[in-house]
Amino acid sequence: MMRLPTHKKITSLLEFLKDQNINLLFIGTSRTLPDQPATYTELINRAHAEGIRVFALVGRAEWALEGRHRDALAELRQVLAFNASHPDSTFDGIQFDIEPHVLPEYQTKRGSVNYQYLQVLKKIAAEIRTSGDPLEFNAAIPCWYATGENPVMVETGGQRKPLSYFVLDIVDTVSLMAYRDTADRQIRASLAEADYAASLGKKVYIGAETSPPNGSTIPSEITYYNKGLVYMNQQIQAINAYFAQHAGFGGIAIHQYPAYRIMLQDR
């Protein structure tokens, strides 16, 4: 997951992705897509030539609130418009990283915020369907909605289940921020959503963190940054082996490119 590279850095980026056997790139589009379509076109075309899919990456926590749904839909329409005007270099998917749990309102109006969040996901899914664009709709969610110390349960439409299950009902795939520093802990943090995804014929990408530790924001036990690339690759191999035959497993999503590249240089 990364921001848009400059023209001269695209070659370096693609070489890195190929060297690490990466086949999917999440790239930010919010502030740059309208002004730099040629750069995105080049990146997408060259990535596709190497067998690498490209997803637009957008998201703000406030988009969960009904009054900001229009902003989320505007970002979607921007990507749909790009695809329509560049039929030979289209985004393969779009990830919405909307994290309602960080909003102040979540502490006092959790049920309402969760409901509004699910509604914006439904609006996005409906607009993609109406457009006819085969854009994969991916949502980034934390790993503790279903199996955390205090699971986030939602009751709506006559059903009561974890928030992450309702999200999976709506989207095509989920990127699960299962940020832990061992394969075993990542597997345990991901299994519930992977099982539920499989029951729907959908996939979960299991997230791995490489950002440097930063106090309580990024505790050392959720990132591989200080453990080294060899150790991280061993854990990723173990996760891949565990889920090799699992119908709900879509792969590992590594966050994020700059830190991952530093780890590679420091190995």
N, C-alpha and C positions, 0 to 999 in steps of 0.2 A: 504494500500500500504506500503510495507516494504522491508527491506533487508533480506537476508537469515538468519534465526536463527541458533544458534549452536544446536547440537543434544539434549542437556539437556533442551533447551528452547522450543522445539517443543511442548511438552506436555502443558506447560504454555500458549503458543500461542493458541493452539487449544481449551483449556478450556476457554480462553478469548473470542474467536470467538463464541463458543457455548453459553456462558453466554449472549452475546450481540445479539444473533440471527443473526449472520453474515453468509451468505452462499456463499460468493465469496472473494477470497484473491488474491491480486496483489502482486507479489514478484519479486524483482530484480534478473536478471540472467546474466547480461553483463559480470561480471568479475569472477563469481563463478561457473557457470554451468559446464564448462569442467572439473574443478578440484574437484568438490564435488557432483558428480552424486548420490552417495549413500544417501547423506543428502536430496537432492531434492526428490529422490524416496521415502524415508521414509515420508517426509512431505506430498507429494501428496497422497500416499496410505492412510495415516491416515486421511487426510482431506477428501478424497473421502468417507471413511468409515463413516464419520460424515455428509455426504451430502453437503460438502463444495467444490465448484469448485476452481481451482487454475489457475491463468493466469500468464504467464511470463510478466515482466515489463522491457521495455528497452526504450531508447530514448536520443537523443541529438539534440539541435536546428540545428547544422550544417548538420545533415542528410537531411535537406530540400534541400540543394544545390546539384546540379547534380554531382559534383566532389566527394561527400560523400555518394551518394546513395549506393555504394558498401558496406559501413560500415553497413548501415541499413539492407541490404540483408544478410550480414554475420551474424548478430545477429539473424535474422529469421532462417537462415539455421542451426544455432546452436541449436535452439529449435526444429526444425523439425527433426534434427538428433537425439536429445535426445528422442523424441517421438517414432521415428522408432526403436531405440535400447532398449526402455523400454515400450513395448506395454501394459503392465499392470499398468503403472503409468504415464500416459501422461498428459501434460498440456492441459487444456480445451480451452485455448485461449492465445492470446498475445496482450498486449497493447503497442502501440508505442506512446510515449510522445515526439512528435517533435513540437517545438513551434517556427516557423519561425519568428514571430514578435519580438523576442528578438535579432535577428541578426543585426549587424551594417548595412548590406546591405539592410535591410528592409526599412530603412529610405529614401533611394535614388532609390532603384530598386524593389519596392513593387510588381509590376505586375509580374516581372520576377521571383522573389523569390516564390510568391504564385503558379505560374505555375510549377516551379521545385518541390515544395512541393507536389502538386497534382500528379505529375509524379512518385515520389517515392512511394506514397500510391498505385498508380496503379500497380507499379512493385511488391510491396509486395503482393497485392491481387492476382495478376496473379500467383506468385510463390506458394502461398498457394493452389490455385485451381489446379495447375499442380501437386503438391505433392500428392493430394488426402487425405491429413490430414484434418479432420473436425475442425481444429483450428479456434476458433472465432477471427476475426480480429477487434480489438478495437483501437480507436484513442482517445487520450486525447486532448481536445481543450478548449480554453477559451470561456466564455459565451457571449462575446461582438462582435463576428464576424457578427451576424445577427442583433442584437438589441442594440448595444452599441451607445454611443454618436456619434461615427463616424464608422458606420458599414463597414465591409471589403467586398466590392463588387468585384466580379471577372467576367470577360467576356471571355469565351473560348468555342470553339465548337458550336458557334452560340447561346449560352445562357449567360444571365447575371443574377447572383443571389449571395447571400452571400457565402463566402468561406465555412462556416460550412455546407451549403447544398451540395456543391460539395464533401466535405469530406464524408458526409452521403451517397452520391451516390456510393462511392467506398467501404467503410468499411462495416462490419457487424453491429457494434454498436459503439456508441460514449460515452466517459466519459466526461461530460460537467463540466468544472471547474466553477460552478455557486457559487463561494465562496462569501456568504453574511451571515449576522447574524440574519436574520429573515426568517420565512417560506415564507411570502409574497414576499420578495425581491428575494428569490431563485426561487420561482415559476415564477415570471415575467421574470427572467433572463433565464429561461429554456423553456418556453412555445413554442417559435418559433421553436426551434430545435426538441422538442418533437412532435409537430404537423407535421413537415416535415418528421421526422422519421416514424411516424404512416402512412403517405401517401405512404411510401416505404415498409411497413411491417417490419420495423426495430425498435430498442430500443435505448433509451438514459438513461445512468446512471447519475443521478444528483449528482455532487460533493459537499461535505460539508467539510470545513476546520476546523482543531482542533489545528493547530500549534500555538505557542505563538506569539503575535504581535511582529513585528520587523520593526519599523519605516515605511518607505514608501514601503518596500518590502512586508510586511504583515501588512497592516493597521488593527486596531482593529475592524473595521466595516465589515471585510470579514472573521473573524474567531470566532468560538464559545468558544475558549479557556478560555477567561475571564468571560464568561457568565454562566459557570457551566453545568454539565451533565444533570441535570433535565431540565433546560431551553432548551438545545440542543435537548433532546429527545422529548420535547413538539413540537418543530419546525419540527422535522423529522416526527412526527406523523401527523402533519398538512399537510405536503407535501405529505405523503403517502395517506392521505385521499383525498386530492385534485385530485391526479392523479390515484386514485384507479381503475377507469374504462377507463383510457387513454391507447390506444393501443401502444403509443410510449414510455411509461414509463417503464424502466427496474429496477428501484430501486435507492437507495441512495449509493453513493460511498464515504466513509469517509476517509479523508486524515489527519493524517497518524497514524499508530499503536502506536509509542512511546508516542506521545502527547495525543492520545485518552486514552491510559492506565493511564497516569498521571491524566487526568480529572476524570477517574473512581475512582482513589485512593483519590482524593481531594473532592469528592462529599459530 
